[in-house]
Amino acid sequence: MAETLKLEIVTPEQTAYSEDVEMVTLPGVAGEFGVYPQHVPLMTQMLPGELTVRKDGQDVFIAVGGGLIEVTATRVSILTDLAVAADRIDEAKAEEARRRAEARLKEKLSDEEVAAVNASLARSLAQLRVKRRQHR
């Protein structure tokens, strides 16, 4: 059996993913990066986007929100506010959330409201990118 590492993705609601995987590609603050078993220890911030998991030679795509990533030689632990597999994303709801967020940004908002709406927009766009990848 090929060497694997444990991937755990935890949201405030649940453990969204907990499996042994061959590799994971993450949207970090310094750009997208891949993690294989025996990776050097790392702790970094995750941006909303697409996480790719390779398990049994197949790629699984997950929309993720912002969060924290901890990497060790045998484990990747992620704490995030959003983790939704591509097959569970409702494209119509994500598109509506994107439209609402973009409309709100045209209103006069406080700095805190702008930050919250931008975060919502980023999560919606991440879900749409992941979902629309399936159509290709």
Secondary structure, 3 states (H helix, E strand, C coil): CCCCEEEEEECCCCEEEEEEECEEEEEECCEEEEECCCCCCEEEEECCEEEEEEECCEEEEEEECCEEEEECCCEEEEEECCEEEHHHCCHHHHHHHHHHHHHHHCCCCCHHHHHHHHHHHHHHHHHHHHHHHHCC
